[in-house]
Amino acid sequence: MLRGEDALELQEKLIIIYKYLKQERLMKKFYLDGLENNLSSPDLDSNPLVKKLIQKEDAPEILEESILALEEIKARFGFSEKVTDFEDIVNQENLDYLCRRYGLKDCREIEKLDLSNLINTI
């Protein structure tokens, strides 16, 4: 069973992944439109769960639904007041703070996020 603190941790990690994905897609759209992708990407072979997630075409939608569902779980356990606006949820925490909290220099190190224990809990 997913506890409140597990929901909080998973939500924060998914927010990091979501923001990474949005940054990457925005950068490619504005700077690499029509060009070969020359940006360095994280080596996600060490984290197949994250790799599989971000390679999905509908990854932002999956992440958004998951983050909203986790917000409901957190509210049930008293870890937050239920927020229903997705943008409010993803912007309530500073990205730099979240990254440091999970041992990342920035969101480009998403391969270091361990989701397996939390996913197994679900």
Helices and strands as residue ranges (DSSP letters): H 4-31, G 44-46, H 48-54, H 59-76, H 86-91, H 95-101, G 107-112, H 116-121
